[in-house]
Amino acid sequence: MGDRLAAAYRAALVGGLVQAVLPARLGSPFRWLVASSWSSSLGDGIALAAGPLLVASQTSDPLLVALAGLLQRLPWLLFGLHAGVLADRVDRRLLVVLVDGLRAAVLGVLAVALVTGRVDVGVVLVAMALLGTAEVFADTATGTLLPMVVPRADLGVANARLMAGHLTAGKLAGPAIGAALFAAGSAWPFLTQAVCVALGAVLVSRMRLPAAPRPADRARVSRDILEGLRWTWGHPAVRTLTLTIVSFNVTYGAAWSVLVLYADQRLGLGPVGFGLLSSVGALGGMVGTASYDRLERHAALAAIMRVGLLAETLTHLVLAVTTTAWVAMAVMFVFGAHAFVWGTTSRTVRMRAVPLGLQGRVGALYAIGVYGGIVVGQAVGGVVARAWGVTGPFWFGFAGSAVVLVLIWRQLAHIAHADEEARAAG
């Protein structure tokens, strides 16, 4: 009798935990999507550590090492808009399954090449380029699935669950697992990532989706791209949101481009301390994850966005002036919480505002702004740091963020108003 009661208690506890994390009202397609996203995020997190380690094991040329990182982001600038068009034209679930299958195949071939010793830096760079390109199409299509299966009113909670998996699996657990697997053997992390990506494809294939509206005229890709650009520019809330992410990612990319040098030269931290500095930001993101539901219920959307961008602006200022490691870590903790909350909020605003038939193109344009802003910021950060030292990019980040924040302060309220209208219409 006691064993049955204990088993019933454990089942009720597990059921309550599942219900809290993945509410039944969001439906089983959402649960399949979350499971797929978390599995793929774990694989991406493993590659986050194993990829640079593999490149460094093949070459010590700084240019080639930097090129490997560029090949992860450059495909967004080259193929992002085309990925958005494709996501709006075809079966989005099938597109994710096919592209993730191709990613798993590339990773499998890379693992075999490593085991057999038939790999050099050229093979690694080609694999990075292929994986980066496939990721563009997979991520763009995946980003369109959530608003197809979750009501507008629940998009904030749903996005928070997806972001939580990205944070815990992709930022906290994945890199540590990737580094440990690489130490055991260079092929293991890529084989494991292939399994995670393939599992994600299988899980997303279980989703049942409603039909999505598609362009009536499929003759010209350029016409579809132009339609997405016009819609984005013509919608004040989404236009402001896109310009904001571009601007703030330029300042973020500039400052974070020299973070490893800043930690060493300004804070006196070694490699372990630098890793801790990054981990503290991820822990802050965990706090943001745990508090997002309550925050969304009790705070106005405009207030959330304003406080978050103000916190990011002040992050640059405090890091520019402090020489104390614990102060920098406290700031990184707050910044990590803000980054999670902002990412969830901005995705929710965009998904609520954009028609289903344009989700791929508008989402891809937004992602191009994200990655393009970081790439530009990294270039600016290197130039500024060379001229004014490692704190120069943080001063640049503070000044640039402050100017942009003043310019968009009132517009943030319009974004919130547009979002509330979209929720009411939904």
C-alpha positions as CSV (number, residue, x, y, z in Angstrom):
1,M,0.0,0.0,0.0
2,G,2.8,2.4,0.9
3,D,4.6,1.7,-2.3
4,R,1.5,2.4,-4.3
5,L,1.0,5.7,-2.5
6,A,4.6,6.7,-3.0
7,A,4.3,5.8,-6.7
8,A,1.1,7.8,-7.0
9,Y,2.8,10.8,-5.3
10,R,5.8,10.7,-7.6
11,A,3.5,10.4,-10.6
12,A,1.5,13.4,-9.4
13,L,4.7,15.4,-8.8
14,V,6.0,14.6,-12.2
15,G,2.7,15.4,-13.8
16,G,2.5,18.7,-11.9
17,L,6.0,19.6,-13.0
18,V,5.2,18.8,-16.7
19,Q,2.1,20.8,-16.5
20,A,4.0,23.8,-15.0
21,V,6.7,23.7,-17.7
22,L,4.5,22.6,-20.6
23,P,0.9,23.6,-19.9
24,A,-1.7,21.3,-21.5
25,R,-3.6,24.2,-22.9
26,L,-0.7,24.8,-25.3
27,G,-1.4,21.4,-26.9
28,S,0.6,18.4,-27.9
29,P,2.1,20.0,-31.1
30,F,3.8,22.6,-28.9
31,R,5.2,19.9,-26.7
32,W,6.7,18.1,-29.7
33,L,8.2,21.4,-30.8
34,V,9.7,22.1,-27.4
35,A,11.2,18.6,-27.3
36,S,12.7,19.0,-30.7
37,S,14.0,22.5,-29.9
38,W,15.7,21.4,-26.7
39,S,17.3,18.4,-28.4
40,S,18.7,20.6,-31.3
41,S,19.8,23.2,-28.8
42,L,21.9,20.6,-26.9
43,G,23.6,19.6,-30.1
44,D,24.3,23.3,-31.0
45,G,25.7,23.8,-27.5
46,I,28.0,20.9,-27.9
47,A,29.3,22.4,-31.2
48,L,29.7,25.8,-29.5
49,A,32.7,24.3,-27.6
50,A,33.8,21.5,-29.9
51,G,33.8,23.6,-33.1
52,P,36.5,26.1,-32.1
53,L,38.5,23.2,-30.4
54,L,38.5,21.3,-33.7
55,V,39.6,24.3,-35.7
56,A,42.4,25.1,-33.2
57,S,43.5,21.4,-33.4
58,Q,43.9,21.8,-37.2
59,T,45.5,25.2,-37.5
60,S,47.1,28.0,-35.4
61,D,46.5,30.6,-38.1
62,P,44.4,33.4,-36.5
63,L,42.9,34.2,-39.9
64,L,41.6,30.7,-40.4
65,V,40.3,30.5,-36.8
66,A,38.4,33.7,-37.3
67,L,37.1,32.5,-40.7
68,A,35.6,29.4,-39.1
69,G,33.6,31.7,-36.8
70,L,32.6,33.9,-39.7
71,L,31.3,30.9,-41.6
72,Q,28.7,30.4,-38.9
73,R,27.2,33.8,-39.3
74,L,27.9,34.8,-42.9
75,P,25.2,32.4,-44.3
76,W,22.5,34.5,-42.6
77,L,23.6,37.5,-44.6
78,L,23.8,35.5,-47.8
79,F,20.8,33.2,-47.6
80,G,18.6,34.6,-44.9
81,L,16.0,36.2,-47.1
82,H,15.8,33.2,-49.4
83,A,15.3,31.0,-46.4
84,G,12.4,33.2,-45.4
85,V,10.8,32.9,-48.8
86,L,11.2,29.1,-48.8
87,A,9.6,28.8,-45.3
88,D,6.6,30.8,-46.5
89,R,6.2,28.7,-49.7
90,V,6.6,25.1,-48.6
91,D,5.5,22.8,-45.8
92,R,7.5,24.3,-42.9
93,R,7.6,21.1,-40.8
94,L,8.9,19.1,-43.7
95,L,11.5,21.7,-44.4
96,V,12.8,21.5,-40.9
97,V,12.9,17.7,-41.0
98,L,14.8,17.6,-44.4
99,V,17.3,20.3,-43.4
100,D,18.0,18.8,-40.0
101,G,18.5,15.4,-41.7
102,L,21.1,17.0,-44.0
103,R,22.8,18.6,-41.0
104,A,23.0,15.2,-39.2
105,A,24.5,13.7,-42.4
106,V,27.2,16.3,-42.7
107,L,28.0,15.8,-39.0
108,G,28.2,12.1,-39.5
109,V,30.6,12.4,-42.4
110,L,32.7,14.8,-40.4
111,A,32.8,12.3,-37.5
112,V,33.9,9.5,-39.9
113,A,36.6,11.7,-41.4
114,L,37.9,12.4,-37.9
115,V,38.0,8.7,-37.0
116,T,39.8,7.7,-40.1
117,G,42.2,10.6,-40.0
118,R,41.1,12.1,-43.3
119,V,40.5,15.6,-42.2
120,D,42.4,18.9,-42.4
121,V,41.5,22.5,-41.9
122,G,40.0,22.7,-45.4
123,V,37.5,19.9,-44.6
124,V,36.6,21.5,-41.3
125,L,35.9,24.9,-42.9
126,V,33.8,23.3,-45.6
127,A,31.8,21.5,-43.0
128,M,31.3,24.7,-41.0
129,A,30.0,26.5,-44.1
130,L,27.6,23.7,-44.9
131,L,26.3,23.5,-41.3
132,G,26.0,27.2,-41.1
133,T,24.0,27.4,-44.3
134,A,21.7,24.5,-43.2
135,E,21.2,26.1,-39.9
136,V,19.8,29.3,-41.6
137,F,17.0,27.3,-43.3
138,A,16.3,25.1,-40.3
139,D,16.1,28.0,-37.8
140,T,14.0,30.2,-40.1
141,A,11.5,27.5,-40.7
142,T,11.4,26.4,-37.0
143,G,10.7,30.0,-36.0
144,T,7.5,30.0,-38.0
145,L,6.0,26.9,-36.3
146,L,5.2,28.3,-32.9
147,P,2.6,30.9,-34.0
148,M,0.9,28.2,-36.0
149,V,0.1,26.0,-33.0
150,V,-0.1,28.4,-30.0
151,P,-2.7,31.2,-29.5
152,R,-1.4,34.8,-29.6
153,A,-2.2,35.2,-25.9
154,D,0.1,32.4,-24.9
155,L,3.0,33.2,-27.2
156,G,5.0,34.9,-24.4
157,V,4.8,31.8,-22.2
158,A,5.6,29.5,-25.1
159,N,8.6,31.5,-26.2
160,A,9.9,31.5,-22.7
161,R,9.8,27.7,-22.7
162,L,11.7,27.5,-26.0
163,M,14.3,30.1,-24.8
164,A,14.7,28.2,-21.5
165,G,15.8,25.1,-23.5
166,H,18.1,27.1,-25.6
167,L,19.7,28.6,-22.5
168,T,20.0,25.5,-20.4
169,A,20.9,23.0,-23.1
170,G,22.6,25.3,-25.5
171,K,24.5,27.7,-23.2
172,L,25.0,25.9,-19.9
173,A,25.1,22.1,-20.5
174,G,26.0,21.8,-24.1
175,P,29.4,23.6,-24.1
176,A,30.6,21.6,-21.1
177,I,29.5,18.3,-22.6
178,G,31.1,19.3,-25.9
179,A,34.5,20.1,-24.3
180,A,34.5,16.9,-22.3
181,L,33.6,14.8,-25.4
182,F,36.3,16.4,-27.4
183,A,38.8,15.5,-24.8
184,A,37.7,11.9,-25.0
185,G,38.0,11.9,-28.8
186,S,37.6,14.6,-31.5
187,A,34.8,12.7,-33.3
188,W,32.6,12.2,-30.3
189,P,31.1,15.7,-30.0
190,F,30.1,15.8,-33.6
191,L,28.7,12.3,-33.6
192,T,26.6,13.3,-30.5
193,Q,25.5,16.5,-32.2
194,A,24.4,14.4,-35.2
195,V,22.2,12.2,-32.9
196,C,20.7,15.3,-31.2
197,V,19.9,17.0,-34.5
198,A,18.4,13.8,-36.0
199,L,16.3,13.3,-32.8
200,G,15.1,16.9,-33.2
201,A,14.0,16.1,-36.8
202,V,12.1,13.0,-35.6
203,L,10.4,14.9,-32.8
204,V,9.3,17.8,-35.0
205,S,7.9,15.4,-37.6
206,R,5.3,14.3,-35.0
207,M,3.7,17.8,-35.0
208,R,0.3,18.2,-36.6
209,L,0.0,21.7,-38.1
210,P,-2.8,23.7,-39.6
211,A,-2.5,24.8,-43.2
212,A,-0.5,28.1,-43.6
213,P,-1.3,30.7,-46.2
214,R,1.2,30.7,-49.0
215,P,2.1,33.3,-51.8
216,A,-0.2,32.9,-54.7
217,D,2.5,33.8,-57.2
218,R,5.6,31.7,-56.8
219,A,7.3,32.8,-60.0
220,R,9.7,35.3,-58.6
221,V,11.6,35.0,-55.4
222,S,12.6,38.7,-55.5
223,R,8.9,39.7,-55.4
224,D,8.4,37.6,-52.2
225,I,11.5,39.1,-50.6
226,L,10.3,42.6,-51.5
227,E,6.9,41.9,-50.0
228,G,8.5,40.9,-46.7
229,L,10.7,44.1,-46.8
230,R,7.7,46.3,-47.5
231,W,5.6,44.8,-44.8
232,T,8.3,45.1,-42.2
233,W,9.0,48.7,-43.1
234,G,5.3,49.6,-43.2
235,H,4.5,48.2,-39.8
236,P,5.7,50.8,-37.2
237,A,6.1,48.3,-34.3
238,V,8.0,45.6,-36.2
239,R,10.1,48.3,-38.0
240,T,11.2,49.9,-34.7
241,L,11.8,46.5,-33.2
242,T,14.1,45.5,-36.1
243,L,16.0,48.7,-36.1
244,T,16.4,48.4,-32.3
245,I,17.9,45.0,-32.5
246,V,20.3,46.0,-35.3
247,S,21.5,49.1,-33.3
248,F,21.9,47.3,-30.0
249,N,23.6,44.3,-31.5
250,V,26.2,46.6,-33.1
251,T,27.0,48.0,-29.6
252,Y,26.8,44.6,-28.0
253,G,29.0,43.0,-30.7
254,A,31.6,45.8,-30.3
255,A,31.9,45.4,-26.5
256,W,31.8,41.6,-26.4
257,S,34.3,41.2,-29.2
258,V,37.1,42.0,-26.7
259,L,35.5,40.4,-23.6
260,V,38.3,37.8,-23.3
261,L,40.9,40.6,-23.4
262,Y,38.9,42.8,-21.1
263,A,38.6,39.9,-18.5
264,D,42.4,39.4,-18.6
265,Q,43.8,42.9,-18.9
266,R,41.1,44.9,-17.0
267,L,39.9,42.5,-14.4
268,G,43.0,40.3,-14.0
269,L,41.0,37.1,-14.6
270,G,42.6,34.0,-16.1
271,P,40.9,31.5,-18.4
272,V,38.9,30.0,-15.6
273,G,37.8,33.4,-14.5
274,F,36.7,34.3,-18.0
275,G,34.7,31.1,-18.2
276,L,33.1,32.0,-14.9
277,L,32.2,35.5,-16.2
278,S,30.4,33.9,-19.1
279,S,28.7,31.3,-16.9
280,V,27.4,34.0,-14.6
281,G,25.5,35.6,-17.5
282,A,23.9,32.2,-18.2
283,L,22.8,31.9,-14.6
284,G,21.2,35.3,-14.9
285,G,19.3,34.0,-17.9
286,M,18.1,31.2,-15.7
287,V,16.6,33.7,-13.3
288,G,15.0,35.5,-16.2
289,T,13.6,32.1,-17.3
290,A,12.0,31.4,-13.9
291,S,10.5,34.9,-13.5
292,Y,9.2,35.5,-17.1
293,D,5.7,34.2,-16.6
294,R,5.1,36.4,-13.5
295,L,6.8,39.3,-15.2
296,E,4.6,39.2,-18.2
297,R,1.4,39.0,-16.1
298,H,2.3,41.9,-13.8
299,A,4.3,44.4,-15.9
300,A,3.5,46.4,-18.9
301,L,5.3,45.3,-22.1
302,A,6.6,48.8,-22.7
303,A,8.1,48.9,-19.2
304,I,9.7,45.5,-19.6
305,M,11.4,46.7,-22.9
306,R,12.5,50.1,-21.5
307,V,13.9,48.7,-18.3
308,G,15.8,46.0,-20.2
309,L,17.4,48.3,-22.7
310,L,18.3,50.7,-20.0
311,A,20.0,47.9,-18.1
312,E,21.9,46.9,-21.2
313,T,23.0,50.5,-21.7
314,L,24.2,50.7,-18.1
315,T,26.0,47.4,-18.4
316,H,28.4,48.9,-20.9
317,L,29.0,51.9,-18.6
318,V,29.7,49.9,-15.5
319,L,32.0,47.5,-17.3
320,A,33.8,50.5,-18.8
321,V,34.6,52.0,-15.4
322,T,35.0,49.0,-13.1
323,T,38.3,47.1,-12.4
324,T,36.7,44.8,-9.8
325,A,35.9,41.3,-10.9
326,W,32.9,40.7,-8.6
327,V,31.2,44.0,-9.8
328,A,31.6,42.8,-13.4
329,M,30.2,39.4,-12.6
330,A,27.2,41.0,-10.9
331,V,26.6,43.2,-13.9
332,M,26.9,40.1,-16.2
333,F,24.3,38.3,-14.1
334,V,21.8,41.2,-14.6
335,F,22.7,41.4,-18.3
336,G,22.1,37.7,-18.7
337,A,18.6,38.0,-17.1
338,H,17.8,41.0,-19.4
339,A,19.0,39.2,-22.5
340,F,16.7,36.3,-21.9
341,V,13.7,38.5,-21.1
342,W,14.4,40.8,-24.1
343,G,14.8,37.9,-26.5
344,T,11.5,36.3,-25.3
345,T,9.6,39.6,-25.4
346,S,10.8,40.7,-28.8
347,R,10.1,37.3,-30.4
348,T,6.6,37.4,-28.9
349,V,5.9,40.9,-30.2
350,R,7.0,40.0,-33.7
351,M,5.1,36.7,-33.8
352,R,1.9,38.3,-32.6
353,A,2.1,41.1,-35.1
354,V,3.2,39.3,-38.3
355,P,0.6,37.4,-40.4
356,L,1.2,33.7,-40.7
357,G,2.0,33.9,-44.4
358,L,4.8,36.3,-43.8
359,Q,6.4,34.8,-40.7
360,G,9.3,33.2,-42.6
361,R,10.3,36.4,-44.5
362,V,9.9,38.8,-41.6
363,G,11.6,36.5,-39.2
364,A,14.5,36.0,-41.5
365,L,14.9,39.7,-42.0
366,Y,14.9,40.1,-38.2
367,A,17.6,37.4,-37.8
368,I,19.7,39.1,-40.5
369,G,19.5,42.2,-38.3
370,V,20.6,40.2,-35.3
371,Y,23.7,38.6,-36.9
372,G,24.5,41.5,-39.2
373,G,24.6,43.9,-36.2
374,I,26.9,41.6,-34.3
375,V,29.3,41.2,-37.3
376,V,29.5,45.0,-37.8
377,G,29.9,45.5,-34.1
378,Q,32.8,43.0,-33.9
379,A,34.6,44.8,-36.7
380,V,34.0,48.2,-34.9
381,G,35.1,46.8,-31.6
382,G,38.4,45.6,-32.9
383,V,39.2,49.0,-34.4
384,V,38.1,50.9,-31.3
385,A,40.1,48.6,-29.0
386,R,43.2,49.0,-31.0
387,A,42.9,52.8,-30.8
388,W,41.7,53.3,-27.3
389,G,42.3,50.1,-25.4
390,V,40.0,47.3,-24.1
391,T,37.6,49.6,-22.4
392,G,37.1,51.7,-25.6
393,P,34.4,49.3,-27.1
394,F,32.4,49.5,-23.8
395,W,32.4,53.3,-23.9
396,F,31.3,53.0,-27.5
397,G,28.6,50.6,-26.5
398,F,27.4,52.9,-23.7
399,A,27.3,56.0,-25.9
400,G,25.7,54.2,-28.9
401,S,23.1,52.5,-26.8
402,A,22.2,55.7,-24.9
403,V,21.6,57.6,-28.1
404,V,19.5,54.9,-29.6
405,L,17.5,54.5,-26.4
406,V,16.7,58.2,-26.3
407,L,15.5,58.1,-29.9
408,I,13.2,55.1,-29.5
409,W,12.0,55.6,-25.9
410,R,8.5,56.8,-27.0
411,Q,8.3,54.3,-29.8
412,L,8.6,51.4,-27.3
413,A,5.2,52.3,-26.1
414,H,3.8,52.1,-29.6
415,I,5.3,48.6,-29.9
416,A,3.5,47.6,-26.7
417,H,0.2,49.2,-28.0
418,A,0.4,47.3,-31.3
419,D,1.1,44.1,-29.4
420,E,-2.0,44.6,-27.2
421,E,-4.1,45.2,-30.3
422,A,-2.8,42.0,-31.9
423,R,-3.6,40.1,-28.7
424,A,-7.1,41.5,-28.6
425,A,-7.7,40.6,-32.3
426,G,-6.4,37.1,-31.6
